[in-house]
Every structure is written in C-alpha cells, then in structure tokens.
C-alpha cells in the first residue's frame, strides 16, 4: 500500500484540486462550454477552497504563509463573488494578479523573518 505524507496530501487537497478546477474552467470557457459567470463561480469556489484548506492546515502546521493565505484567499474569494454578482466589476486578470501577489507575498515573512508562527 502506498503511504502519502501529510504534506503531500495537504498540497493535493489545498492546491491541486483548486488548480484543476481553475484550469478546467478556463479551458471549458475557452471552448465555449462554460459562460463567463460559470467560470467565475468555479474560480471563486477554487480560491475559497484553497483558502479554507490553508486556514485548516495553518492551524495544525503553524506555517506563516498558511495562516496568511488562510485569511487572504477567502477574502479574495468574497471579492470575486461580488464580481460574479456584478455588485462590483473588475477584470478577472486583476483577480488572478491579486491571487499571485497574496501567494508570493505570504512567503516573504518566511524568507525574511520566521517560518512558523
């Protein structure tokens, strides 16, 4: 029987599944299978999933980036949901730019200060 480490399982659940959702939704939209709204909903769910996974994982592992992403990604998903419902309007490229800035920025404290909180 193959044993999967907790870190690998966390990476698959917290990052792998959302990545597949994001890429799959983008491809389906490009092939005109999904509407822009449906793609946005899937993207929001994927970012919320990653954020909640980071929040749960951060409570057990104590990594600083997990704690930051666990707060920032669900907030970003909320902003994305506001975009889906046209309460606010912005380009989805800005959404993904914010995601990348949060993701990279969450590792800065680990590189410059400390890895565990």
DSSP file (Angstrom, degrees, kcal/mol; ACC not computed):
  #  RESIDUE AA STRUCTURE BP1 BP2  ACC     N-H-->O    O-->H-N    N-H-->O    O-->H-N    TCO  KAPPA ALPHA  PHI   PSI    X-CA   Y-CA   Z-CA
    1    1 A X              0   0    0      0, 0.0     2,-0.4     0, 0.0     0, 0.0   0.000 360.0 360.0 360.0 137.2    0.0    0.0    0.0
    2    2 A X        -     0   0    0      1,-0.0     2,-0.5     2,-0.0     0, 0.0  -0.680 360.0-149.7 -84.6 130.0    1.3    3.4   -0.9
    3    3 A X        -     0   0    0     -2,-0.4     2,-0.5     0, 0.0    -1,-0.0  -0.883   6.0-153.5-103.2 128.2    1.5    5.8    2.0
    4    4 A X        -     0   0    0     -2,-0.5    -2,-0.0     4,-0.0     0, 0.0  -0.859  19.2-122.4-101.9 130.5    1.0    9.5    1.3
    5    5 A X     >  -     0   0    0     -2,-0.5     4,-2.5     1,-0.1     5,-0.2  -0.292  20.8-116.8 -67.8 155.8    2.7   12.0    3.6
    6    6 A X  H  > S+     0   0    0      1,-0.2     4,-2.5     2,-0.2     5,-0.2   0.871 115.3  53.1 -61.0 -38.0    0.5   14.6    5.3
    7    7 A X  H  > S+     0   0    0      2,-0.2     4,-2.2     1,-0.2    -1,-0.2   0.902 110.2  46.4 -65.4 -41.7    2.3   17.4    3.5
    8    8 A X  H  > S+     0   0    0      2,-0.2     4,-2.4     1,-0.2    -2,-0.2   0.912 112.6  49.9 -67.3 -42.4    1.7   15.9    0.1
    9    9 A X  H  X S+     0   0    0     -4,-2.5     4,-2.6     1,-0.2     5,-0.2   0.911 111.3  49.6 -61.7 -42.2   -1.9   15.2    0.9
   10   10 A X  H  X S+     0   0    0     -4,-2.5     4,-3.2     1,-0.2     5,-0.4   0.899 110.3  50.5 -62.6 -41.0   -2.3   18.8    2.1
   11   11 A X  H  X>S+     0   0    0     -4,-2.2     5,-1.9     2,-0.2     4,-1.9   0.896 112.4  46.7 -65.2 -39.9   -0.7   20.1   -1.1
   12   12 A X  I  <>S+     0   0    0     -4,-2.4     5,-2.2     3,-0.2     6,-0.2   0.940 119.7  38.6 -66.8 -46.9   -3.0   18.0   -3.3
   13   13 A X  I  <5S+     0   0    0     -4,-2.6     5,-0.4     3,-0.2    -2,-0.2   0.915 124.6  37.4 -71.6 -43.4   -6.2   18.9   -1.4
   14   14 A X  I  <5S+     0   0    0     -4,-3.2    -3,-0.2    -5,-0.2    -2,-0.2   0.815 138.5  10.0 -81.9 -30.8   -5.3   22.6   -0.8
   15   15 A X  I  X5S+     0   0    0     -4,-1.9     4,-2.0    -5,-0.4    -3,-0.2   0.748 121.7  56.4-117.4 -38.5   -3.6   23.4   -4.1
   16   16 A X  I  ><S+     0   0    0     -5,-1.9     4,-2.3     2,-0.2    -3,-0.2   0.946 108.1  44.7 -67.4 -51.1   -4.1   20.5   -6.5
   17   17 A X  H  ><S+     0   0    0     -5,-2.2     4,-2.3     1,-0.2    -1,-0.2   0.942 115.5  47.4 -62.1 -48.9   -7.8   20.3   -6.6
   18   18 A X  H  > S+     0   0    0     -5,-0.4     4,-2.7     1,-0.2    -1,-0.2   0.895 110.9  53.0 -60.2 -36.8   -8.3   24.1   -6.9
   19   19 A X  H  X S+     0   0    0     -4,-2.0     4,-2.7     2,-0.2     5,-0.3   0.915 109.0  48.7 -63.5 -42.0   -5.7   24.3   -9.6
   20   20 A X  H  X S+     0   0    0     -4,-2.3     4,-2.8     2,-0.2     5,-0.2   0.908 112.1  49.7 -63.3 -41.3   -7.5   21.6  -11.6
   21   21 A X  H  X S+     0   0    0     -4,-2.3     4,-2.6     2,-0.2     5,-0.2   0.932 112.8  46.6 -61.4 -46.2  -10.8   23.5  -11.1
   22   22 A X  H  X S+     0   0    0     -4,-2.7     4,-2.1     2,-0.2    -2,-0.2   0.939 117.2  41.7 -63.1 -48.8   -9.2   26.8  -12.3
   23   23 A X  H  X S+     0   0    0     -4,-2.7     4,-2.5     2,-0.2     5,-0.2   0.925 115.4  50.5 -66.8 -44.1   -7.5   25.3  -15.3
   24   24 A X  H  X S+     0   0    0     -4,-2.8     4,-2.7    -5,-0.3    -2,-0.2   0.906 111.2  48.2 -60.7 -42.1  -10.5   23.2  -16.2
   25   25 A X  H  X S+     0   0    0     -4,-2.6     4,-2.4    -5,-0.2    -1,-0.2   0.890 111.2  51.0 -66.0 -38.9  -12.9   26.1  -16.0
   26   26 A X  H  X S+     0   0    0     -4,-2.1     4,-2.2    -5,-0.2    -2,-0.2   0.916 113.0  44.7 -64.3 -42.5  -10.6   28.2  -18.1
   27   27 A X  H  X S+     0   0    0     -4,-2.5     4,-1.8     2,-0.2    -2,-0.2   0.931 113.2  50.4 -66.0 -45.9  -10.4   25.6  -20.8
   28   28 A X  H  <>S+     0   0    0     -4,-2.7     5,-3.3     1,-0.2     6,-1.0   0.883 111.6  48.8 -61.4 -38.4  -14.1   24.9  -20.7
   29   29 A X  H ><5S+     0   0    0     -4,-2.4     3,-1.8     4,-0.2    -1,-0.2   0.918 109.2  52.6 -65.5 -43.3  -14.8   28.7  -21.1
   30   30 A X  H 3<5S+     0   0    0     -4,-2.2    -2,-0.2     1,-0.3    -1,-0.2   0.813 109.7  48.8 -62.1 -30.1  -12.3   28.9  -24.0
   31   31 A X  T 3<5S-     0   0    0     -4,-1.8    -1,-0.3    -5,-0.1    -2,-0.2   0.294 118.1-114.9 -90.8   9.0  -14.2   26.0  -25.7
   32   32 A X  T < 5S+     0   0    0     -3,-1.8    -3,-0.2     2,-0.2    -2,-0.1   0.764  85.3 119.1  61.7  29.2  -17.5   27.9  -25.1
   33   33 A X  S   <S+     0   0    0     -5,-3.3     2,-0.3    -6,-0.2    -4,-0.2   0.790  72.6  41.5 -87.8 -33.1  -18.7   25.1  -22.7
   34   34 A X  S    S-     0   0    0     -6,-1.0    -2,-0.2    -9,-0.2     2,-0.1  -0.860  81.4-126.0-114.5 149.0  -19.0   27.5  -19.8
   35   35 A X     >  -     0   0    0     -2,-0.3     4,-2.5     1,-0.1     5,-0.2  -0.416  33.1-106.4 -80.3 166.6  -20.3   31.0  -19.5
   36   36 A X  H  > S+     0   0    0      1,-0.2     4,-2.4     2,-0.2     5,-0.1   0.885 122.7  52.3 -60.9 -38.8  -18.2   33.8  -18.0
   37   37 A X  H  > S+     0   0    0      2,-0.2     4,-2.5     1,-0.2    -1,-0.2   0.927 109.4  47.7 -64.3 -45.1  -20.4   33.7  -14.9
   38   38 A X  H  > S+     0   0    0      2,-0.2     4,-2.4     1,-0.2    -2,-0.2   0.902 111.7  50.7 -63.4 -40.8  -20.0   29.9  -14.5
   39   39 A X  H  X S+     0   0    0     -4,-2.5     4,-2.5     1,-0.2    -1,-0.2   0.921 110.4  50.1 -61.7 -43.3  -16.2   30.3  -14.9
   40   40 A X  H  X S+     0   0    0     -4,-2.4     4,-2.6     2,-0.2    -2,-0.2   0.904 109.1  51.4 -61.9 -42.1  -16.2   33.0  -12.3
   41   41 A X  H  X S+     0   0    0     -4,-2.5     4,-2.5     2,-0.2    -1,-0.2   0.929 111.3  47.3 -61.2 -45.3  -18.2   30.9   -9.9
   42   42 A X  H  X S+     0   0    0     -4,-2.4     4,-2.5     1,-0.2    -2,-0.2   0.908 112.3  50.1 -63.9 -41.3  -15.8   28.0  -10.3
   43   43 A X  H  X S+     0   0    0     -4,-2.5     4,-2.4     2,-0.2     5,-0.2   0.911 110.8  49.1 -63.5 -41.9  -12.8   30.3   -9.8
   44   44 A X  H  X S+     0   0    0     -4,-2.6     4,-2.5     1,-0.2    -2,-0.2   0.921 112.1  48.7 -63.4 -44.0  -14.3   31.8   -6.7
   45   45 A X  H  X S+     0   0    0     -4,-2.5     4,-2.8     1,-0.2    -2,-0.2   0.911 111.0  51.0 -61.8 -42.4  -15.0   28.3   -5.3
   46   46 A X  H  X S+     0   0    0     -4,-2.5     4,-2.5     2,-0.2    -2,-0.2   0.916 112.4  44.9 -63.5 -43.6  -11.5   27.2   -6.1
   47   47 A X  H  X S+     0   0    0     -4,-2.4     4,-2.4     2,-0.2    -1,-0.2   0.896 114.6  48.8 -69.3 -39.1   -9.9   30.2   -4.3
   48   48 A X  H  X S+     0   0    0     -4,-2.5     4,-2.9    -5,-0.2     5,-0.3   0.915 111.1  51.2 -63.6 -42.1  -12.2   29.8   -1.3
   49   49 A X  H  X S+     0   0    0     -4,-2.8     4,-2.6     1,-0.2    -2,-0.2   0.935 111.8  46.6 -59.4 -48.3  -11.4   26.1   -1.2
   50   50 A X  H  X S+     0   0    0     -4,-2.5     4,-2.4     1,-0.2    -1,-0.2   0.907 113.8  49.2 -61.9 -41.6   -7.6   26.8   -1.3
   51   51 A X  H  X S+     0   0    0     -4,-2.4     4,-2.5     2,-0.2    -2,-0.2   0.921 112.3  45.7 -66.3 -44.7   -8.0   29.5    1.4
   52   52 A X  H  X S+     0   0    0     -4,-2.9     4,-2.6     2,-0.2     5,-0.2   0.898 112.7  52.0 -66.0 -38.8  -10.1   27.3    3.7
   53   53 A X  H  X S+     0   0    0     -4,-2.6     4,-2.7    -5,-0.3    -2,-0.2   0.908 110.7  47.8 -61.4 -41.6   -7.6   24.5    3.2
   54   54 A X  H  X S+     0   0    0     -4,-2.4     4,-3.1     2,-0.2    16,-0.3   0.897 110.9  51.7 -64.9 -40.8   -4.7   26.8    4.1
   55   55 A X  H  X S+     0   0    0     -4,-2.5     4,-1.3     2,-0.2    -2,-0.2   0.936 113.9  42.6 -62.1 -46.8   -6.6   28.0    7.2
   56   56 A X  H  X S+     0   0    0     -4,-2.6     4,-1.0     1,-0.2     3,-0.3   0.929 117.7  46.4 -64.9 -45.7   -7.2   24.5    8.4
   57   57 A X  H >X S+     0   0    0     -4,-2.7     4,-3.1    -5,-0.2     3,-0.6   0.888 107.9  57.1 -64.8 -39.0   -3.7   23.4    7.5
   58   58 A X  H 3X S+     0   0    0     -4,-3.1     4,-1.5     8,-0.3    -1,-0.2   0.814 100.3  58.5 -63.4 -30.5   -2.2   26.5    9.1
   59   59 A X  H 3< S+     0   0    0     -4,-1.3    -1,-0.2    -3,-0.3    -2,-0.2   0.846 116.7  32.9 -67.4 -32.6   -3.8   25.7   12.4
   60   60 A X  H << S+     0   0    0     -4,-1.0    -2,-0.2    -3,-0.6    -1,-0.2   0.850 128.0  34.4 -93.2 -37.4   -2.0   22.3   12.6
   61   61 A X  H  < S-     0   0    0     -4,-3.1    -3,-0.2    -5,-0.1    -2,-0.2   0.794  87.6-143.8 -90.9 -27.7    1.3   23.1   10.9
   62   62 A X     <  +     0   0    0     -4,-1.5    55,-3.0    -5,-0.4     2,-0.2   0.572  38.2 159.1  79.2   8.3    1.8   26.6   12.0
   63   63 A X  B  >  -A  116   0A   0     53,-0.2     4,-1.7    -6,-0.2    -1,-0.2  -0.452  42.2-136.8 -68.1 137.2    3.4   27.9    8.8
   64   64 A X  H  > S+     0   0    0     51,-2.3     4,-2.3     1,-0.2     5,-0.2   0.903 102.5  53.0 -61.8 -43.9    3.2   31.6    8.5
   65   65 A X  H  > S+     0   0    0     50,-0.3     4,-2.8     1,-0.2     5,-0.3   0.853 106.4  54.3 -64.8 -32.0    2.2   31.5    4.8
   66   66 A X  H  > S+     0   0    0      2,-0.2     4,-2.3     1,-0.2    -8,-0.3   0.912 109.2  47.5 -65.2 -41.5   -0.7   29.1    5.6
   67   67 A X  H  X S+     0   0    0     -4,-1.7     4,-0.7     2,-0.2    -2,-0.2   0.904 114.8  45.6 -67.5 -40.2   -2.1   31.5    8.1
   68   68 A X  H >X S+     0   0    0     -4,-2.3     4,-2.9     2,-0.2     3,-1.0   0.957 116.9  43.5 -66.4 -50.8   -1.8   34.5    5.8
   69   69 A X  H 3X S+     0   0    0     -4,-2.8     4,-2.4     1,-0.3     5,-0.4   0.842 106.7  62.7 -64.1 -33.1   -3.3   32.6    2.8
   70   70 A X  H 3< S+     0   0    0     -4,-2.3    -1,-0.3   -16,-0.3     4,-0.2   0.719 115.1  32.1 -66.0 -21.1   -6.0   31.1    5.0
   71   71 A X  H <X S+     0   0    0     -3,-1.0     4,-1.3    -4,-0.7    -2,-0.2   0.818 122.1  45.9 -97.3 -45.4   -7.2   34.6    5.7
   72   72 A X  H  X S+     0   0    0     -4,-2.9     4,-2.4     1,-0.2    -3,-0.2   0.873 107.1  55.2 -73.0 -38.8   -6.5   36.4    2.5
   73   73 A X  H  X S+     0   0    0     -4,-2.4     4,-2.7    -5,-0.2     5,-0.2   0.925 107.6  47.8 -65.8 -44.8   -7.8   33.8    0.0
   74   74 A X  H  > S+     0   0    0     -5,-0.4     4,-2.1     2,-0.2    -1,-0.2   0.892 112.8  50.7 -62.2 -35.0  -11.3   33.6    1.4
   75   75 A X  H  X S+     0   0    0     -4,-1.3     4,-2.0     2,-0.2    -2,-0.2   0.911 110.7  48.6 -65.1 -40.8  -11.4   37.4    1.4
   76   76 A X  H  X S+     0   0    0     -4,-2.4     4,-2.6     2,-0.2    -2,-0.2   0.897 109.2  53.2 -64.3 -39.7  -10.3   37.4   -2.2
   77   77 A X  H  X S+     0   0    0     -4,-2.7     4,-2.5     2,-0.2    -1,-0.2   0.888 106.7  52.8 -62.0 -38.3  -13.0   34.8   -3.0
   78   78 A X  H  X S+     0   0    0     -4,-2.1     4,-1.9     2,-0.2    -1,-0.2   0.921 109.5  47.9 -62.6 -43.5  -15.6   37.1   -1.4
   79   79 A X  H  X S+     0   0    0     -4,-2.0     4,-1.5     1,-0.2    -2,-0.2   0.902 111.2  51.9 -63.0 -40.8  -14.4   39.9   -3.6
   80   80 A X  H  X S+     0   0    0     -4,-2.6     4,-2.4     1,-0.2    -2,-0.2   0.887 106.6  53.1 -62.3 -38.9  -14.6   37.6   -6.6
   81   81 A X  H  X S+     0   0    0     -4,-2.5     4,-2.3     1,-0.2    -1,-0.2   0.882 105.7  53.9 -63.7 -37.8  -18.2   36.6   -5.6
   82   82 A X  H  <>S+     0   0    0     -4,-1.9     5,-2.5     1,-0.2     6,-1.3   0.861 109.2  49.2 -62.6 -34.6  -19.1   40.3   -5.6
   83   83 A X  H ><5S+     0   0    0     -4,-1.5     3,-1.4     3,-0.2    -2,-0.2   0.900 108.1  52.9 -69.8 -42.0  -17.7   40.4   -9.1
   84   84 A X  H 3<5S+     0   0    0     -4,-2.4    -2,-0.2     1,-0.3    -1,-0.2   0.907 112.4  44.9 -59.0 -42.3  -19.7   37.4  -10.2
   85   85 A X  T 3<5S-     0   0    0     -4,-2.3    -1,-0.3    -5,-0.1    -2,-0.2   0.339 113.1-121.5 -85.8   7.5  -22.9   39.0   -8.9
   86   86 A X  T < 5S+     0   0    0     -3,-1.4    -3,-0.2     2,-0.2     3,-0.1   0.748  76.2 127.8  58.5  27.8  -21.9   42.3  -10.6
   87   87 A X  S   <S+     0   0    0     -5,-2.5     2,-0.3     1,-0.3    -4,-0.2   0.865  87.6  10.7 -75.4 -38.8  -22.0   44.2   -7.3
   88   88 A X  S    S-     0   0    0     -6,-1.3     2,-0.4    -9,-0.2    -1,-0.3  -0.909  83.2-143.2-127.3 161.3  -18.5   45.4   -8.2
   89   89 A X        +     0   0    0     -2,-0.3     2,-0.3    -3,-0.1    -6,-0.1  -0.988  31.3 139.2-133.9 129.1  -16.9   45.0  -11.5
   90   90 A X        -     0   0    0     -2,-0.4     2,-0.2    -7,-0.1    -2,-0.1  -0.969  53.5 -87.4-155.5 163.6  -13.3   44.3  -12.4
   91   91 A X    >>  -     0   0    0     -2,-0.3     3,-1.1     1,-0.1     4,-1.1  -0.503  31.9-128.0 -74.6 141.9  -11.4   42.2  -14.9
   92   92 A X  H 3> S+     0   0    0      1,-0.3     4,-2.2     2,-0.2     5,-0.2   0.745 107.4  68.5 -64.7 -22.1  -10.6   38.6  -13.8
   93   93 A X  H 3> S+     0   0    0      1,-0.2     4,-2.1     2,-0.2    -1,-0.3   0.875  97.7  52.0 -62.1 -35.3   -6.9   39.2  -14.7
   94   94 A X  H <> S+     0   0    0     -3,-1.1     4,-2.5     2,-0.2    -1,-0.2   0.884 106.1  54.6 -65.8 -38.6   -6.9   41.6  -11.7
   95   95 A X  H  X S+     0   0    0     -4,-1.1     4,-2.1     1,-0.2    -2,-0.2   0.937 111.4  43.6 -58.1 -48.4   -8.3   38.9   -9.5
   96   96 A X  H  X S+     0   0    0     -4,-2.2     4,-2.4     2,-0.2    -2,-0.2   0.824 110.5  55.3 -71.8 -30.4   -5.5   36.5  -10.5
   97   97 A X  H  X S+     0   0    0     -4,-2.1     4,-2.6     2,-0.2    -1,-0.2   0.933 109.1  47.9 -63.1 -44.7   -2.9   39.2  -10.1
   98   98 A X  H  X S+     0   0    0     -4,-2.5     4,-2.6     2,-0.2    -2,-0.2   0.898 110.1  53.0 -61.4 -40.7   -4.2   39.7   -6.6
   99   99 A X  H  X S+     0   0    0     -4,-2.1     4,-2.8     2,-0.2    -2,-0.2   0.939 111.2  45.3 -59.2 -48.3   -4.0   36.0   -6.0
  100  100 A X  H  X S+     0   0    0     -4,-2.4     4,-2.9     2,-0.2     5,-0.4   0.903 112.4  51.3 -64.3 -41.8   -0.4   35.8   -7.2
  101  101 A X  H  X S+     0   0    0     -4,-2.6     4,-2.7     2,-0.2    -1,-0.2   0.922 113.2  45.5 -61.6 -44.1    0.6   38.8   -5.1
  102  102 A X  H  X S+     0   0    0     -4,-2.6     4,-2.1     2,-0.2    -2,-0.2   0.943 114.3  48.7 -63.0 -47.5   -1.0   37.3   -2.0
  103  103 A X  H  X S+     0   0    0     -4,-2.8     4,-0.5     2,-0.2    -2,-0.2   0.941 118.7  37.2 -60.1 -50.8    0.6   33.9   -2.6
  104  104 A X  H >X S+     0   0    0     -4,-2.9     3,-1.3     1,-0.2     4,-0.7   0.919 116.3  53.9 -68.4 -42.9    4.1   35.2   -3.2
  105  105 A X  H >X S+     0   0    0     -4,-2.7     3,-0.7    -5,-0.4     4,-0.6   0.807  98.9  63.1 -62.3 -29.7    3.7   37.9   -0.5
  106  106 A X  H 3< S+     0   0    0     -4,-2.1     4,-0.4     1,-0.2    -1,-0.3   0.723 101.4  52.0 -69.9 -19.2    2.7   35.3    2.1
  107  107 A X  H <X S+     0   0    0     -3,-1.3     4,-2.1    -4,-0.5    -1,-0.2   0.657  88.1  82.1 -88.3 -16.3    6.1   33.7    1.7
  108  108 A X  H <X S+     0   0    0     -3,-0.7     4,-2.3    -4,-0.7     5,-0.3   0.913  89.9  50.6 -56.7 -46.5    8.1   36.9    2.3
  109  109 A X  H  X>S+     0   0    0     -4,-0.6     4,-2.5     1,-0.2     5,-1.3   0.873 110.4  51.3 -60.6 -33.5    7.8   36.7    6.1
  110  110 A X  H  45S+     0   0    0     -4,-0.4    -1,-0.2    -3,-0.2    -2,-0.2   0.882 113.4  44.2 -68.7 -36.8    9.0   33.1    6.0
  111  111 A X  H  <5S+     0   0    0     -4,-2.1    -2,-0.2     1,-0.1    -1,-0.2   0.816 127.5  28.0 -75.7 -30.4   12.0   34.1    3.9
  112  112 A X  H  <5S+     0   0    0     -4,-2.3    -2,-0.2    -5,-0.2    -3,-0.2   0.643 135.0   8.8-107.3 -17.4   12.9   37.2    5.9
  113  113 A X  T  <5S-     0   0    0     -4,-2.5     2,-0.3    -5,-0.3    -3,-0.2   0.584 112.7 -26.6-130.5 -80.4   11.7   36.5    9.4
  114  114 A X      < -     0   0    0     -5,-1.3    -1,-0.2     1,-0.1    -2,-0.1  -0.997  32.8-144.1-151.2 151.9   10.4   33.1   10.6
  115  115 A X  S    S+     0   0    0     -2,-0.3   -51,-2.3    -5,-0.1     2,-0.4   0.820  85.5  45.5 -84.6 -34.5    8.8   30.1    9.1
  116  116 A X  B      A   63   0A   0    -53,-0.2   -53,-0.2   -52,-0.1   -54,-0.1  -0.893 360.0 360.0-118.2 142.7    6.5   29.1   11.9
  117  117 A X              0   0    0    -55,-3.0   -54,-0.1    -2,-0.4   -55,-0.1   0.437 360.0 360.0 -93.7 360.0    4.2   31.3   14.0
